Amino acid sequence: MARKKSASVPESLRLANQVCFAVYSTALAFNGVYKPLLDALGLTYPQYLAMMVLWEQDDVPVKEIGRLLHLDSGTLTPLLKRLASAGLVQRTRNPEDERQVRITLTDAGRKLQDKAGSVPLGVVSACGLPLNDMAAIKDLLIDLRDRLNAATDTRNNRL
């Protein structure tokens, strides 16, 4: 049975006109592309992001990883514990401040970086866009994210 199109729905409430839905559904599509690539590495997408932080700079406080990935400690701590259980990272308390946990790569975590080199290539290939278009989209999304975070921070400060 065919669905009736409601004429009373304003354009601003139509799903196809929502930027947030375009971003959300694109994120789902990205997940579909990343999943087999990361399964081959034994990583989830958030674990892959944490590993990328550590490949750039080893021996990082958990708080800094959370800041860079926009993740709270409730999400990040179990993720890092799973990476430690997999033998990819080591968690150690800072002797000068026992509250601070630092994350360092193990040899296995460093070696995984070589295998991970194919992941970005697979994603770029799946996107089928020129690199300069990909860079422009990334820059626009970062700007959008930062504006949304600033708007949220402003609203939260008023409450």
Legacy VTK file of the C-alpha trace (Angstrom):
# vtk DataFile Version 3.0
C-alpha trace
ASCII
DATASET POLYDATA
POINTS 159 float
0.000 0.000 0.000
1.400 3.382 -1.003
1.981 5.965 1.677
0.266 9.297 1.493
2.533 12.323 1.385
1.441 14.822 3.988
1.070 18.276 2.502
0.872 19.841 5.938
4.499 19.107 6.897
6.590 22.268 6.585
9.788 22.040 4.545
11.837 22.621 7.699
10.503 19.347 9.169
11.067 17.133 6.141
13.670 14.430 6.752
15.391 15.003 3.403
16.043 18.638 4.373
17.821 17.874 7.661
21.572 18.454 7.762
21.754 16.401 10.952
20.172 13.405 9.212
22.573 13.727 6.278
25.488 13.696 8.741
23.990 10.820 10.769
23.243 8.623 7.757
26.668 9.387 6.286
28.242 8.338 9.593
26.349 5.036 9.338
27.661 4.582 5.794
31.209 5.323 6.995
30.760 2.702 9.717
29.819 0.187 7.039
33.022 0.933 5.130
35.270 0.963 8.208
33.910 -2.198 9.846
35.530 -4.827 7.568
38.752 -2.828 7.374
38.991 -2.584 11.157
37.758 -6.137 11.773
40.912 -7.257 9.958
42.906 -5.350 12.602
40.792 -6.556 15.512
39.696 -3.007 16.341
36.432 -1.138 16.704
36.214 2.358 15.246
36.645 4.125 18.629
39.622 1.867 19.399
41.107 2.757 16.002
40.750 6.459 16.845
42.528 5.952 20.187
45.311 4.044 18.450
45.711 6.874 15.929
46.175 9.319 18.814
48.861 7.049 20.271
50.589 6.476 16.923
50.945 10.259 16.655
52.167 10.688 20.232
52.877 7.820 22.594
52.575 8.034 26.403
49.465 10.197 26.602
47.234 10.879 29.626
43.739 9.392 29.330
42.291 12.874 29.790
44.175 14.122 26.709
42.974 11.195 24.591
39.422 11.985 25.687
39.844 15.656 24.793
41.202 14.843 21.340
38.493 12.266 20.600
35.638 14.194 22.240
34.939 11.198 24.506
34.182 11.198 28.227
36.056 8.956 30.623
33.035 6.655 31.022
33.318 5.750 27.344
37.086 5.949 27.043
38.161 3.914 30.087
36.515 0.617 29.026
37.774 1.115 25.461
41.354 1.565 26.711
41.020 -1.414 29.056
40.017 -3.582 26.068
43.048 -2.323 24.121
45.218 -3.190 27.124
43.641 -6.675 27.342
44.415 -7.134 23.650
48.063 -6.317 24.402
48.128 -3.152 22.280
48.556 -0.565 25.035
49.708 -0.354 28.608
47.926 1.681 31.285
50.096 3.114 34.055
49.438 5.553 36.863
51.511 8.701 36.896
53.809 8.367 39.965
53.593 12.140 40.548
49.777 12.176 40.394
48.115 8.821 41.077
44.803 10.140 39.700
46.310 10.418 36.221
46.505 7.327 34.020
48.880 7.386 31.054
48.542 5.188 27.983
51.562 3.862 26.096
51.807 1.613 23.082
53.203 -1.888 23.409
55.356 -3.388 20.668
52.227 -5.073 19.283
50.443 -1.702 19.259
53.312 -0.110 17.342
53.388 -2.980 14.831
49.657 -2.634 14.228
50.302 0.814 12.741
51.864 -0.789 9.648
48.781 -2.948 9.071
46.502 0.055 9.631
48.084 1.946 6.743
45.596 0.399 4.316
42.539 1.669 6.219
42.563 5.310 5.013
43.212 4.143 1.454
40.195 1.832 1.625
37.986 4.624 2.931
39.124 7.140 0.322
38.580 4.535 -2.386
35.044 3.804 -1.132
34.196 7.518 -1.086
35.110 7.894 -4.733
35.814 11.604 -4.351
38.939 13.574 -5.227
41.223 14.164 -2.242
40.723 17.926 -2.381
36.923 17.415 -2.089
37.471 15.063 0.863
39.680 17.667 2.556
37.081 20.408 1.963
34.284 18.238 3.420
36.442 17.432 6.452
37.199 21.124 7.019
33.502 22.052 6.742
32.523 19.313 9.190
35.167 20.399 11.706
33.953 23.989 11.456
30.344 22.821 11.906
31.292 20.656 14.918
33.149 23.536 16.555
30.223 25.923 15.997
27.765 23.416 17.446
30.024 22.814 20.458
30.326 26.568 20.999
26.543 26.970 20.801
26.075 24.127 23.286
28.691 25.598 25.642
26.981 29.007 25.465
23.576 27.476 26.239
24.979 25.392 29.110
26.673 28.428 30.631
23.332 30.278 30.711
21.604 27.514 32.670
LINES 1 160
159 0 1 2 3 4 5 6 7 8 9 10 11 12 13 14 15 16 17 18 19 20 21 22 23 24 25 26 27 28 29 30 31 32 33 34 35 36 37 38 39 40 41 42 43 44 45 46 47 48 49 50 51 52 53 54 55 56 57 58 59 60 61 62 63 64 65 66 67 68 69 70 71 72 73 74 75 76 77 78 79 80 81 82 83 84 85 86 87 88 89 90 91 92 93 94 95 96 97 98 99 100 101 102 103 104 105 106 107 108 109 110 111 112 113 114 115 116 117 118 119 120 121 122 123 124 125 126 127 128 129 130 131 132 133 134 135 136 137 138 139 140 141 142 143 144 145 146 147 148 149 150 151 152 153 154 155 156 157 158
